[in-house]
């Protein structure tokens, strides 16, 4: 591990000396294998993105609202009692099984990531449970399904991490 850090530091220093562009270091150990890509076009007519049942995508359905300043997550058009899957390995930090409309599950993932799954009908996990990528964590409710992601407390666009 120490060798890896030394190599990265030396590489960044050398590249930084010869280029005026920012350097991007990619750690392949966190690769998202088996993730199907999602195409998002700024053309409003082309926003008919349908997500398949890949284990990295929480639900199968059409994305009807994309991430923006006013809508800080993804809203999926889903049907009642559809399986909701964890997008990554992690630990459940919040599982709300109350009789309200926002039955929510939040999972803490490595590297400061959190994912929240909102408007579930039946949560299948409890606080403290360890979950695996692709594991069914809930069933959808009657409302549209909503996914939100944070990195170190800052809301981020889930599409950047699901493709």
N, C-alpha and C positions, 0 to 999 in steps of 0.2 A: 504494500500500500504506500509506504514511504517512497519507494522507487517511482511509483506512478505519479505522486505529487511532484517530485523533483523533475521528472521528465516534462510534465505539463508546465511547470514554472519556467524551465529553461526554454521550452518551445515558445511560450508566450513572449518571453523576453526577446528571443531572436526574431520572431515574426513582428513584434512591435517595433523593432529597430528598423525594419525594412519596409514597413507599410504604414500608411496613414489611415488605415481603416480599422474599425474595432475588430477584436478577435473573439470568436465564438468557440468555446470549448464544449464538446459533447461527450458526456460520460456514457459509454455504451452499456454499462451495467444496469442502467435504468431504462433500457429500450422497451418500447411498447410493442412487443411481438404479437402478431395475430390481430392487429387492430385494422378494421376496414376504414377506408377514408370516407369523409363526408365532404361533399362539395357545397360550398356556400357562395352564391352569386349575389352581387349587389343589385342585379336586375330583379325587380319585384315579381315579375312573371316567372322567373326561374327559381323562386324560393319554394319549390315543392320538393324539398329534400326529404327523402324517405330513408329512415334508418332501419337496417336489417337487424337480425337477432344475434349479431356478433356479441361475444361475451364482454367486450369493452364498452358496449353501449348499454345504458341502463334499461331501456324499453324499446320495443319495436313500434315504430310509428312515425308519422310525419311531423317534422319540426314546424310549428306554426308561429312561434315568436322566437327571434334570435336575440343574442346578447347585445345590449346597447346601454347607454347611460341611464335610460329610464327603465329598462328591463334587464336586470343583472343576472340572467340565467338563460336556460333554454326551456321552452314550453313545448311539450309533445302532445299530439292528438292521439289519445289511447282509448282503449275500450275497458270496460269494467272487469276487474279480477285478472288483469294481465300481470305476468311476473315482472318484478323489478329486480335487476341484478346489480351487484356491487361493481363499480368500474375498475377498482384496484383492490389489492389486499389492504387490510387495515383493521382498526379496532373501533367498534361502535361507541361513540361518546354521548349520543343522545338518541333515544328511541321513545317517541311519544305515542302511547296507546290510549289516549284520552278520547272522549266522545266528541271532539271538536272537528272542524273541517280540515285542519292542517296537519294531519298525522304525518310527522316528519321523522326522518332518520338521518343522523349525521355520522359520518365515518372519518376518522383521522387516519391519513395515509402517511407513508414516509416522506421525508424532505419538506415538511411544512404544509402539505396539501390536506384539504378537507373537502368532502363532497356531501351535499345535502339533497335528499330525495323527499319531495313534498307532495302532499295530496294523495297519500296512500290509503287504502281501505283496511288492509290487515298487515301490520308489521310482523315479520317472522324472526326478528332478532331483538335482543335486549341490550341495555347498557353494559359495556365491558366485553361483549362477545367479540371474538376474533372472526373476521370474514375473509374469504378468498375471492379473488377476481372472478366474476361470473356467477357467484353464489346468489341464490334467490334470497332477498332480504325483506321483501314485502310483496303485496298485490296492489295494483292500482285501484283507485276509487272511481267515483262517477265524474269527478272533475278532471281537467287536463292535468297531466303529470308535469312536474317542474323539477329541473335539476339546476343546482347552483354549486359553484366551486370557489374555493379560496386558497390562496397561497400566502402563508404567514399573515393571515387576517385580512388580506386584500382580495376583493372579488376579482375573479378572472373569467375569461371567456372559455367555457367548457369545450367548445369546438377545437380549440388549439391543443387540447390534451386527449381528445377522443379519436383523432385521426392519425 
